[in-house]
Amino acid sequence: MKTVQISLNSIDKVKSFVNDITRFDNDFDLVSGRYVIDAKSIMGIFSLDLSKPIDLNVHATDDLDAIMEVLKPYIVNE
């Protein structure tokens, strides 16, 4: 499992994020405080506080490089 911080601060960004990760069969969880949401669920994402970065847990081993490439526009550089 790999964890990265992402920013989904607009409706369009949420839509494109869900479309991008839905192409993969792996599981993705968004963690905000004590809430853990399926990252492929648009309704679930909108239930989170999107004003600040969110942790994304990527449950993958095989496709990790391809997944990280797709996630680049959303990852927060610290």
Secondary structure, DSSP 8 states (H G I E B T S, - for coil): -EEEEE---SHHHHHHHHHHHHTS-SEEEEEETTEEEETT-HHHHHTS-TTS-EEEEEE-SSSHHHHHHHHTTTB---
